[in-house]
Amino acid sequence: MDGIHDMGGMHGFGPIEREKDEPPFHADWERRMLGISLAVPFVVPITDDHLRREVERIAPEPYLRMSYYERWLEAMVSLLEERGVADGSAAFGPAVAADAVPAAIAGGFPLRLPDKEGRAARFKPGQRVRGRNMHPDGHTRLPRYARGRVGTIETDLGVFGLPDANAAGRAPEPQHCYTVAFTLRELWGDSASAIDTLRLDLWDEYLEPA
Amino acid sequence: MHDSHHDDHPDDDVAMRVRALEDLLVARGLVDRAAIDAFVDAYENRIGPRNGARVVARAWSDPGFRKRLLADAPRAIAELGLGGLQGEQLVVLENNDAVHNMVVCTLCSCYPWPVLGLPPVWYKSAPYRSRAVSDPRGVLREFGVEVPVDREVRIWDSSAEIRYMVLPQRPRGSDSLDEAALAALVTRDGMIGTALV
Protein backbone atom coordinates (compact mmCIF):
# COMPACT_ATOMS: atom_id res chain seq x y z
CA MET A 1 0.00 0.00 0.00
CA ASP A 2 1.43 3.37 -1.00
CA GLY A 3 0.70 4.86 2.40
CA ILE A 4 2.28 7.37 4.74
CA HIS A 5 4.02 4.50 6.59
CA ASP A 6 6.33 3.94 3.60
CA MET A 7 8.61 6.80 4.63
CA GLY A 8 12.01 5.92 3.21
CA GLY A 9 13.43 8.95 1.40
CA MET A 10 10.71 11.45 2.31
CA HIS A 11 11.61 15.00 3.28
CA GLY A 12 10.12 17.46 5.72
CA PHE A 13 9.82 15.59 9.01
CA GLY A 14 12.43 17.72 10.75
CA PRO A 15 15.23 16.79 13.13
CA ILE A 16 15.38 13.48 14.99
CA GLU A 17 14.20 14.15 18.54
CA ARG A 18 15.91 11.99 21.12
CA GLU A 19 15.09 11.67 24.80
CA LYS A 20 17.94 11.22 27.21
CA ASP A 21 17.63 8.07 29.36
CA GLU A 22 14.35 7.25 27.68
CA PRO A 23 12.20 4.80 29.68
CA PRO A 24 10.63 1.80 27.88
CA PHE A 25 7.14 3.27 28.42
CA HIS A 26 5.81 6.83 28.76
CA ALA A 27 2.41 6.02 30.29
CA ASP A 28 0.79 3.08 31.99
CA TRP A 29 -1.63 2.57 29.08
CA GLU A 30 1.40 1.96 26.84
CA ARG A 31 2.42 -0.89 29.16
CA ARG A 32 -1.06 -2.39 28.97
CA MET A 33 -1.17 -1.98 25.17
CA LEU A 34 2.14 -3.77 24.75
CA GLY A 35 1.03 -6.61 27.01
CA ILE A 36 -2.33 -6.94 25.24
CA SER A 37 -0.64 -6.97 21.84
CA LEU A 38 1.73 -9.73 22.92
CA ALA A 39 -0.87 -11.85 24.75
CA VAL A 40 -3.70 -11.80 22.20
CA PRO A 41 -1.90 -13.48 19.26
CA PHE A 42 -1.32 -16.58 21.42
CA VAL A 43 -5.09 -17.02 21.49
CA VAL A 44 -6.67 -15.23 18.52
CA PRO A 45 -5.18 -15.85 15.06
CA ILE A 46 -3.55 -12.46 14.60
CA THR A 47 -0.05 -12.12 13.15
CA ASP A 48 2.34 -9.22 12.70
CA ASP A 49 1.31 -9.12 9.03
CA HIS A 50 -2.30 -8.46 10.04
CA LEU A 51 -1.26 -5.83 12.58
CA ARG A 52 0.95 -4.07 10.04
CA ARG A 53 -1.85 -4.08 7.47
CA GLU A 54 -4.17 -2.40 9.95
CA VAL A 55 -1.58 0.17 11.03
CA GLU A 56 -0.95 1.00 7.38
CA ARG A 57 -4.67 1.50 6.77
CA ILE A 58 -4.71 4.45 9.18
CA ALA A 59 -5.10 7.60 7.07
CA PRO A 60 -2.03 9.86 6.78
CA GLU A 61 -3.24 12.67 9.03
CA PRO A 62 -4.18 10.53 12.05
CA TYR A 63 -1.17 8.26 11.42
CA LEU A 64 1.23 11.17 11.85
CA ARG A 65 -0.67 12.58 14.82
CA MET A 66 -0.90 9.30 16.73
CA SER A 67 1.77 7.92 19.00
CA TYR A 68 3.17 4.49 18.25
CA TYR A 69 1.08 2.51 20.74
CA GLU A 70 -2.03 4.46 19.76
CA ARG A 71 -1.60 2.99 16.27
CA TRP A 72 -1.34 -0.45 17.86
CA LEU A 73 -4.61 0.21 19.67
CA GLU A 74 -6.35 1.16 16.42
CA ALA A 75 -4.98 -1.91 14.65
CA MET A 76 -5.82 -4.34 17.45
CA VAL A 77 -9.40 -3.08 17.87
CA SER A 78 -9.98 -3.30 14.15
CA LEU A 79 -8.63 -6.89 13.98
CA LEU A 80 -10.64 -8.01 17.00
CA GLU A 81 -13.77 -6.67 15.31
CA GLU A 82 -12.85 -8.53 12.13
CA ARG A 83 -12.31 -11.77 14.08
CA GLY A 84 -15.67 -11.49 15.82
CA VAL A 85 -14.13 -11.02 19.26
CA ALA A 86 -15.58 -7.59 19.93
CA ASP A 87 -19.22 -8.66 19.55
CA GLY A 88 -18.65 -12.10 21.06
CA SER A 89 -19.64 -13.94 17.85
CA ALA A 90 -16.46 -16.04 17.87
CA ALA A 91 -14.93 -17.93 20.80
CA PHE A 92 -11.21 -18.31 21.37
CA GLY A 93 -9.15 -19.34 24.34
CA PRO A 94 -7.86 -20.10 26.79
CA ALA A 95 -5.77 -17.03 27.60
CA VAL A 96 -2.01 -17.41 27.94
CA ALA A 97 -1.25 -17.76 31.66
CA ALA A 98 1.23 -15.51 33.45
CA ASP A 99 3.53 -18.40 34.28
CA ALA A 100 3.66 -19.36 30.58
CA VAL A 101 4.89 -15.91 29.52
CA PRO A 102 8.66 -16.45 29.92
CA ALA A 103 8.51 -19.57 27.74
CA ALA A 104 6.31 -17.76 25.22
CA ILE A 105 8.89 -14.98 24.93
CA ALA A 106 11.81 -17.40 24.75
CA GLY A 107 10.11 -19.49 22.06
CA GLY A 108 8.95 -16.61 19.88
CA PHE A 109 7.41 -17.26 16.50
CA PRO A 110 10.13 -18.59 14.15
CA LEU A 111 9.04 -17.70 10.62
CA ARG A 112 11.58 -19.41 8.37
CA LEU A 113 10.07 -22.41 6.58
CA PRO A 114 11.80 -25.48 5.18
CA ASP A 115 13.03 -24.76 1.64
CA LYS A 116 10.86 -27.54 0.22
CA GLU A 117 7.73 -25.67 1.32
CA GLY A 118 8.50 -22.74 -0.96
CA ARG A 119 8.60 -22.44 -4.71
CA ALA A 120 12.03 -22.71 -6.33
CA ALA A 121 14.30 -19.71 -5.93
CA ARG A 122 14.39 -17.62 -9.12
CA PHE A 123 17.56 -15.78 -8.16
CA LYS A 124 21.06 -16.57 -6.96
CA PRO A 125 23.63 -14.56 -5.00
CA GLY A 126 25.53 -12.26 -7.35
CA GLN A 127 22.62 -11.88 -9.75
CA ARG A 128 21.42 -8.40 -10.78
CA VAL A 129 17.76 -7.78 -10.02
CA ARG A 130 15.27 -4.94 -10.27
CA GLY A 131 12.53 -4.10 -7.78
CA ARG A 132 9.23 -4.56 -9.58
CA ASN A 133 7.00 -1.64 -10.38
CA MET A 134 4.03 -2.75 -8.29
CA HIS A 135 1.54 -0.75 -6.26
CA PRO A 136 -0.79 -3.13 -4.45
CA ASP A 137 -3.44 -1.46 -2.29
CA GLY A 138 -2.82 -4.04 0.45
CA HIS A 139 0.18 -4.73 2.66
CA THR A 140 3.56 -5.21 1.02
CA ARG A 141 7.18 -5.02 2.18
CA LEU A 142 8.57 -3.68 -1.06
CA PRO A 143 9.22 -0.03 -0.18
CA ARG A 144 8.51 2.53 -2.88
CA TYR A 145 12.11 3.68 -3.04
CA ALA A 146 13.28 0.24 -4.26
CA ARG A 147 10.73 -0.13 -7.08
CA GLY A 148 12.36 0.09 -10.48
CA ARG A 149 15.83 0.17 -8.87
CA VAL A 150 18.58 -2.28 -9.69
CA GLY A 151 20.56 -4.13 -7.05
CA THR A 152 22.48 -7.35 -6.51
CA ILE A 153 21.33 -10.44 -4.65
CA GLU A 154 23.72 -10.81 -1.72
CA THR A 155 22.22 -13.60 0.37
CA ASP A 156 19.41 -16.11 -0.06
CA LEU A 157 17.79 -15.99 3.40
CA GLY A 158 15.60 -19.04 2.82
CA VAL A 159 11.84 -19.45 2.54
CA PHE A 160 9.34 -17.22 4.33
CA GLY A 161 5.62 -16.69 3.84
CA LEU A 162 4.82 -13.74 1.59
CA PRO A 163 3.47 -10.99 3.90
CA ASP A 164 1.23 -9.63 1.14
CA ALA A 165 -0.66 -12.95 1.04
CA ASN A 166 -0.72 -13.42 4.82
CA ALA A 167 -1.99 -9.91 5.46
CA ALA A 168 -4.74 -10.26 2.86
CA GLY A 169 -5.87 -13.61 4.25
CA ARG A 170 -4.95 -15.38 1.00
CA ALA A 171 -3.53 -18.90 0.95
CA PRO A 172 0.13 -18.86 2.08
CA GLU A 173 2.65 -18.08 -0.66
CA PRO A 174 5.97 -19.27 0.82
CA GLN A 175 8.96 -18.23 -1.28
CA HIS A 176 12.59 -17.24 -0.98
CA CYS A 177 13.54 -13.92 0.55
CA TYR A 178 16.88 -12.33 -0.29
CA THR A 179 19.15 -9.63 1.02
CA VAL A 180 19.58 -7.28 -1.92
CA ALA A 181 22.40 -4.72 -2.07
CA PHE A 182 21.81 -1.32 -3.67
CA THR A 183 24.17 1.60 -4.06
CA LEU A 184 22.83 4.84 -2.62
CA ARG A 185 23.49 6.43 -6.02
CA GLU A 186 21.14 3.94 -7.68
CA LEU A 187 18.43 4.78 -5.17
CA TRP A 188 18.88 8.52 -4.75
CA GLY A 189 20.91 9.79 -7.68
CA ASP A 190 24.22 11.55 -8.12
CA SER A 191 23.99 13.69 -5.00
CA ALA A 192 24.28 10.55 -2.83
CA SER A 193 27.64 9.37 -1.56
CA ALA A 194 29.51 7.23 -4.08
CA ILE A 195 30.63 4.62 -1.56
CA ASP A 196 27.57 4.19 0.65
CA THR A 197 25.17 1.31 0.15
CA LEU A 198 21.89 -0.12 1.41
CA ARG A 199 20.68 -3.63 2.16
CA LEU A 200 17.02 -4.54 1.89
CA ASP A 201 15.41 -7.97 2.33
CA LEU A 202 13.00 -8.67 -0.52
CA TRP A 203 10.77 -11.60 -1.39
CA ASP A 204 11.17 -13.43 -4.70
CA GLU A 205 8.11 -11.97 -6.35
CA TYR A 206 9.12 -8.40 -5.55
CA LEU A 207 12.01 -8.85 -8.00
CA GLU A 208 12.64 -9.33 -11.69
CA PRO A 209 15.88 -10.06 -13.54
CA ALA A 210 17.83 -6.94 -14.49
CA MET B 1 0.51 -2.04 38.11
CA HIS B 2 -2.87 -1.28 36.61
CA ASP B 3 -3.07 2.24 37.96
CA SER B 4 -2.93 5.20 35.64
CA HIS B 5 -2.84 8.05 38.15
CA HIS B 6 0.40 9.39 36.69
CA ASP B 7 -1.00 9.45 33.14
CA ASP B 8 -1.65 13.15 32.89
CA HIS B 9 -0.83 13.27 29.19
CA PRO B 10 -3.40 14.61 26.73
CA ASP B 11 -4.00 10.95 25.90
CA ASP B 12 -6.49 10.27 28.69
CA ASP B 13 -8.97 9.24 26.03
CA VAL B 14 -6.53 6.67 24.67
CA ALA B 15 -5.85 5.40 28.20
CA MET B 16 -9.57 4.91 28.72
CA ARG B 17 -9.94 3.04 25.45
CA VAL B 18 -7.02 0.74 26.29
CA ARG B 19 -8.59 0.09 29.70
CA ALA B 20 -11.90 -0.74 28.01
CA LEU B 21 -10.16 -3.08 25.56
CA GLU B 22 -8.35 -4.87 28.37
CA ASP B 23 -11.59 -5.24 30.33
CA LEU B 24 -13.36 -6.68 27.28
CA LEU B 25 -10.55 -9.17 26.58
CA VAL B 26 -10.46 -10.28 30.20
CA ALA B 27 -14.26 -10.68 30.24
CA ARG B 28 -14.06 -12.83 27.08
CA GLY B 29 -11.33 -14.98 28.65
CA LEU B 30 -8.78 -14.04 25.98
CA VAL B 31 -6.32 -12.23 28.20
CA ASP B 32 -5.15 -12.74 31.77
CA ARG B 33 -4.22 -9.46 33.48
CA ALA B 34 -1.33 -11.16 35.23
CA ALA B 35 0.02 -12.28 31.85
CA ILE B 36 -0.01 -8.66 30.67
CA ASP B 37 1.91 -7.76 33.83
CA ALA B 38 4.41 -10.53 33.05
CA PHE B 39 5.00 -9.34 29.47
CA VAL B 40 5.42 -5.76 30.68
CA ASP B 41 7.78 -6.79 33.45
CA ALA B 42 9.93 -8.71 30.97
CA TYR B 43 10.35 -5.76 28.60
CA GLU B 44 10.55 -3.11 31.30
CA ASN B 45 12.97 -4.86 33.64
CA ARG B 46 14.79 -7.75 31.99
CA ILE B 47 14.97 -7.48 28.21
CA GLY B 48 16.86 -4.39 27.11
CA PRO B 49 20.14 -3.11 25.66
CA ARG B 50 22.22 -4.42 28.58
CA ASN B 51 21.58 -7.88 27.07
CA GLY B 52 23.05 -6.77 23.77
CA ALA B 53 25.98 -5.14 25.58
CA ARG B 54 26.79 -8.53 27.15
CA VAL B 55 26.76 -10.10 23.69
CA VAL B 56 29.08 -7.40 22.31
CA ALA B 57 31.48 -7.66 25.25
CA ARG B 58 31.63 -11.45 24.86
CA ALA B 59 32.32 -11.09 21.13
CA TRP B 60 35.14 -8.61 21.84
CA SER B 61 36.66 -10.93 24.45
CA ASP B 62 36.21 -14.34 22.90
CA PRO B 63 37.15 -14.80 19.21
CA GLY B 64 35.40 -18.16 19.08
CA PHE B 65 32.14 -16.60 20.30
CA ARG B 66 32.52 -13.72 17.84
CA LYS B 67 32.82 -16.21 15.00
CA ARG B 68 29.77 -18.16 16.14
CA LEU B 69 27.80 -14.92 16.61
CA LEU B 70 28.48 -13.71 13.07
CA ALA B 71 27.71 -17.15 11.62
CA ASP B 72 24.51 -17.95 13.56
CA ALA B 73 23.44 -15.23 15.98
CA PRO B 74 20.33 -16.91 17.50
CA ARG B 75 22.38 -19.96 18.45
CA ALA B 76 25.28 -17.87 19.79
CA ILE B 77 23.14 -15.58 21.98
CA ALA B 78 21.40 -18.65 23.37
CA GLU B 79 24.76 -19.41 25.03
CA LEU B 80 24.05 -16.28 27.13
CA GLY B 81 20.47 -17.35 27.79
CA LEU B 82 19.07 -14.86 25.27
CA GLY B 83 16.69 -15.23 22.34
CA GLY B 84 13.05 -15.48 21.36
CA LEU B 85 10.40 -13.01 20.31
CA GLN B 86 11.51 -10.61 17.55
CA GLY B 87 14.93 -12.22 17.42
CA GLU B 88 14.03 -15.59 15.95
CA GLN B 89 15.98 -14.70 12.81
CA LEU B 90 18.76 -12.48 14.15
CA VAL B 91 21.79 -11.39 12.14
CA VAL B 92 24.75 -9.52 13.66
CA LEU B 93 26.62 -7.01 11.48
CA GLU B 94 30.24 -6.31 12.33
CA ASN B 95 31.64 -2.80 11.97
CA ASN B 96 35.27 -2.51 10.87
CA ASP B 97 37.64 0.00 9.29
CA ALA B 98 35.96 -0.48 5.89
CA VAL B 99 32.25 -0.58 6.78
CA HIS B 100 29.97 1.19 9.27
CA ASN B 101 26.58 -0.52 9.55
CA MET B 102 23.40 1.25 10.61
CA VAL B 103 19.90 -0.22 11.02
CA VAL B 104 16.48 1.28 10.34
CA CYS B 105 12.97 0.02 9.61
CA THR B 106 11.47 2.48 7.13
CA LEU B 107 8.05 0.80 7.09
CA CYS B 108 7.52 0.62 10.84
CA SER B 109 9.65 -0.48 13.77
CA CYS B 110 11.41 -3.85 13.27
CA TYR B 111 14.06 -4.16 15.98
CA PRO B 112 15.99 -7.02 17.65
CA TRP B 113 14.08 -7.29 20.93
CA PRO B 114 16.05 -10.08 22.67
CA VAL B 115 19.24 -8.03 22.60
CA LEU B 116 18.02 -4.41 22.56
CA GLY B 117 14.55 -4.56 24.14
CA LEU B 118 11.82 -2.25 22.83
CA PRO B 119 12.89 0.44 20.36
CA PRO B 120 13.19 4.06 21.48
CA VAL B 121 10.65 6.57 20.16
CA TRP B 122 13.13 8.20 17.78
CA TYR B 123 13.79 4.86 16.04
CA LYS B 124 10.06 4.58 15.25
CA SER B 125 9.71 8.25 14.31
CA ALA B 126 9.19 9.76 10.87
CA PRO B 127 12.42 11.82 10.86
CA TYR B 128 14.65 8.76 11.38
CA ARG B 129 12.67 6.36 9.18
CA SER B 130 12.55 8.82 6.29
CA ARG B 131 16.15 10.01 6.21
CA ALA B 132 18.24 7.08 7.44
CA VAL B 133 18.07 5.44 4.01
CA SER B 134 18.61 8.52 1.85
CA ASP B 135 20.97 10.63 3.97
CA PRO B 136 22.66 8.28 6.45
CA ARG B 137 25.68 10.51 6.97
CA GLY B 138 23.43 13.47 7.72
CA VAL B 139 21.56 11.36 10.27
CA LEU B 140 24.81 10.15 11.79
CA ARG B 141 25.99 13.75 12.10
CA GLU B 142 22.82 14.53 14.07
CA PHE B 143 23.91 11.79 16.45
CA GLY B 144 27.38 13.34 16.63
CA VAL B 145 29.01 10.61 14.55
CA GLU B 146 31.33 11.46 11.67
CA VAL B 147 32.19 8.37 9.61
CA PRO B 148 35.42 8.80 7.57
CA VAL B 149 34.68 9.61 3.92
CA ASP B 150 36.58 6.55 2.74
CA ARG B 151 34.56 4.21 4.95
CA GLU B 152 31.35 2.75 3.49
CA VAL B 153 28.16 3.50 5.40
CA ARG B 154 25.92 0.48 4.93
CA ILE B 155 22.24 0.97 5.79
CA TRP B 156 20.09 -2.04 6.61
CA ASP B 157 16.38 -1.43 6.08
CA SER B 158 15.12 -4.29 8.21
CA SER B 159 11.54 -4.33 7.01
CA ALA B 160 11.26 -8.09 6.35
CA GLU B 161 11.76 -10.99 8.82
CA ILE B 162 15.44 -10.69 9.75
CA ARG B 163 16.31 -8.55 12.75
CA TYR B 164 19.73 -6.89 12.76
CA MET B 165 22.11 -5.85 15.51
CA VAL B 166 25.40 -4.03 14.95
CA LEU B 167 28.60 -5.29 16.56
CA PRO B 168 30.57 -2.06 17.12
CA GLN B 169 34.36 -1.87 16.91
CA ARG B 170 36.14 -2.44 20.18
CA PRO B 171 37.42 0.93 21.43
CA ARG B 172 41.16 1.52 21.36
CA GLY B 173 42.78 1.38 24.76
CA SER B 174 40.30 -1.16 26.12
CA ASP B 175 42.74 -4.09 26.09
CA SER B 176 42.97 -4.36 29.86
CA LEU B 177 39.21 -4.35 30.48
CA ASP B 178 37.35 -7.50 31.46
CA GLU B 179 34.03 -8.49 29.95
CA ALA B 180 31.89 -6.67 32.51
CA ALA B 181 33.87 -3.44 32.07
CA LEU B 182 33.63 -3.78 28.30
CA ALA B 183 29.86 -4.29 28.48
CA ALA B 184 29.57 -1.04 30.42
CA LEU B 185 31.09 0.83 27.44
CA VAL B 186 28.50 -0.43 24.95
CA THR B 187 25.49 1.77 24.21
CA ARG B 188 22.15 0.95 22.67
CA ASP B 189 22.86 3.37 19.83
CA GLY B 190 26.16 1.63 19.15
CA MET B 191 24.21 -1.56 18.48
CA ILE B 192 21.80 0.27 16.14
CA GLY B 193 24.72 1.90 14.38
CA THR B 194 23.95 5.51 15.31
CA ALA B 195 26.92 5.63 17.70
CA LEU B 196 30.44 4.24 17.36
CA VAL B 197 30.35 2.12 20.54
Contacts between the chains, C-beta under 8 A, distances in Angstrom:
chain1	res1	chain2	res2	distance
A	5	B	107	5.8
A	5	B	108	6.4
A	6	B	106	7.0
A	6	B	107	6.1
A	7	B	106	5.5
A	7	B	107	7.7
A	7	B	126	5.8
A	7	B	129	4.4
A	7	B	130	4.3
A	8	B	106	3.6
A	8	B	107	7.9
A	8	B	129	6.9
A	8	B	130	6.6
A	8	B	132	8.0
A	8	B	133	4.5
A	8	B	134	7.0
A	8	B	157	6.6
A	9	B	130	6.6
A	9	B	133	6.1
A	9	B	134	4.4
A	10	B	126	7.6
A	10	B	130	4.2
A	11	B	130	7.1
A	13	B	125	7.7
A	13	B	126	4.0
A	13	B	127	4.3
A	13	B	130	5.2
A	13	B	131	7.5
A	14	B	127	5.6
A	15	B	127	6.2
A	15	B	142	6.4
A	16	B	122	5.2
A	16	B	125	6.8
A	16	B	127	4.5
A	16	B	128	5.0
A	16	B	131	7.8
A	16	B	139	6.8
A	16	B	142	5.5
A	16	B	143	7.7
A	17	B	121	7.8
A	17	B	122	6.2
A	17	B	125	7.0
A	17	B	127	7.2
A	18	B	120	7.3
A	18	B	122	4.9
A	19	B	120	7.2
A	19	B	121	6.6
A	19	B	122	7.5
A	22	B	120	5.0
A	22	B	121	6.7
A	24	B	43	6.0
A	24	B	44	5.0
A	24	B	48	7.1
A	24	B	117	6.5
A	24	B	118	5.2
A	25	B	40	7.8
A	25	B	44	6.7
A	26	B	9	7.5
A	26	B	121	7.8
A	27	B	4	7.3
A	27	B	6	7.8
A	27	B	7	4.6
A	27	B	9	5.7
A	27	B	11	6.7
A	27	B	15	6.7
A	28	B	2	7.5
A	28	B	3	6.7
A	28	B	4	4.4
A	28	B	6	7.0
A	28	B	7	5.6
A	28	B	15	7.3
A	29	B	4	6.2
A	29	B	7	6.3
A	29	B	11	7.2
A	29	B	14	6.1
A	29	B	15	3.9
A	29	B	18	4.3
A	29	B	19	7.2
A	31	B	1	7.9
A	31	B	36	7.9
A	31	B	40	4.5
A	31	B	44	7.1
A	32	B	2	7.2
A	32	B	18	5.2
A	32	B	19	7.3
A	32	B	22	5.5
A	32	B	36	6.1
A	32	B	40	7.6
A	33	B	18	5.3
A	34	B	39	6.6
A	34	B	40	6.3
A	34	B	43	6.6
A	34	B	118	7.4
A	35	B	35	7.2
A	35	B	36	3.1
A	35	B	37	7.0
A	35	B	38	7.9
A	35	B	39	4.3
A	35	B	40	4.9
A	36	B	18	7.4
A	36	B	21	6.5
A	36	B	22	6.0
A	36	B	25	6.5
A	36	B	31	6.2
A	36	B	36	6.2
A	38	B	39	4.6
A	38	B	85	7.5
A	39	B	30	7.9
A	39	B	31	4.9
A	39	B	32	7.3
A	39	B	35	5.1
A	39	B	36	5.9
A	39	B	39	6.3
A	40	B	25	6.8
A	40	B	30	6.4
A	40	B	31	6.4
A	43	B	30	5.1
A	43	B	31	7.6
A	44	B	30	6.4
A	52	B	107	7.5
A	52	B	108	6.2
A	55	B	108	6.8
A	64	B	126	6.8
A	67	B	11	7.1
A	67	B	14	7.9
A	68	B	109	7.0
A	68	B	121	7.0
A	68	B	124	5.1
A	70	B	11	7.1
A	70	B	14	5.4
A	73	B	14	6.5
A	73	B	17	6.3
A	73	B	18	6.0
A	73	B	21	7.0
A	76	B	21	7.0
A	77	B	17	7.8
A	77	B	21	6.4
A	80	B	21	7.9
A	80	B	25	7.9
A	85	B	25	7.7
A	85	B	28	6.4
A	85	B	30	6.7
A	86	B	24	7.2
A	88	B	28	6.8
A	92	B	28	7.9
A	92	B	30	5.9
A	93	B	28	7.8
A	93	B	29	4.8
A	93	B	30	6.2
A	94	B	29	6.4
A	95	B	29	5.9
A	95	B	30	5.6
A	95	B	31	5.2
A	95	B	32	4.4
A	95	B	35	6.5
A	96	B	31	8.0
A	96	B	32	6.8
A	96	B	35	5.2
A	97	B	32	5.9
A	97	B	34	7.7
A	97	B	35	6.2
A	98	B	32	6.0
A	98	B	34	3.7
A	98	B	35	4.6
A	98	B	37	6.8
A	98	B	38	4.5
A	99	B	38	7.9
A	100	B	35	7.5
A	101	B	35	5.5
A	101	B	38	3.8
A	101	B	39	5.8
A	101	B	42	6.8
A	102	B	38	7.4
A	102	B	42	7.1
A	104	B	85	7.7
A	105	B	39	7.5
A	105	B	42	5.7
A	105	B	47	7.5
A	105	B	84	4.8
A	105	B	85	5.0
A	106	B	83	6.4
A	106	B	84	4.3
A	107	B	84	6.2
A	107	B	85	7.9
A	108	B	83	7.3
A	108	B	84	4.2
A	108	B	85	4.3
A	108	B	86	7.0
A	108	B	87	6.9
A	108	B	88	4.4
A	109	B	85	7.2
A	109	B	88	6.5
A	110	B	88	4.3
A	110	B	89	7.3
A	111	B	88	6.4
A	111	B	89	6.6
A	111	B	161	5.0
A	112	B	88	7.8
A	112	B	89	6.0
A	112	B	161	7.4
A	141	B	107	6.5
A	141	B	159	5.2
A	141	B	160	5.5
A	143	B	106	5.6
A	143	B	107	6.4
A	143	B	157	6.9
A	143	B	159	6.6
A	145	B	106	7.8
A	145	B	133	6.7
A	145	B	134	7.6
A	157	B	89	7.7
A	157	B	160	7.9
A	157	B	161	7.7
A	157	B	162	6.3
A	160	B	160	7.4
A	160	B	161	5.2
A	163	B	160	7.9
A	177	B	160	5.8
A	177	B	161	6.7
A	179	B	162	7.7
A	184	B	134	7.6
A	184	B	136	7.7
A	184	B	155	7.9
A	187	B	133	7.4
A	187	B	134	7.3
A	188	B	134	5.1
A	192	B	134	7.4
A	193	B	137	6.5
A	193	B	153	7.1
A	195	B	149	7.9
A	195	B	150	7.3
A	195	B	151	7.8
A	195	B	152	5.0
A	195	B	153	7.9
A	196	B	136	6.2
A	196	B	137	7.2
A	196	B	152	6.0
A	196	B	153	4.4
A	196	B	154	7.2
A	196	B	155	7.4
A	197	B	152	6.2
A	197	B	153	7.8
A	197	B	154	5.3
A	197	B	155	7.4
A	198	B	133	6.0
A	198	B	154	7.3
A	198	B	155	4.5
A	198	B	156	7.6
A	198	B	157	6.4
A	199	B	154	6.5
A	199	B	155	7.1
A	199	B	156	4.8
A	199	B	157	7.1
A	200	B	156	8.0
A	200	B	157	4.8
A	200	B	159	7.3
A	200	B	160	8.0
A	201	B	157	8.0
A	201	B	158	7.2
A	201	B	159	7.2
A	201	B	160	3.5
A	201	B	161	7.2
A	201	B	162	5.6
A	202	B	160	7.2
A	203	B	160	7.4
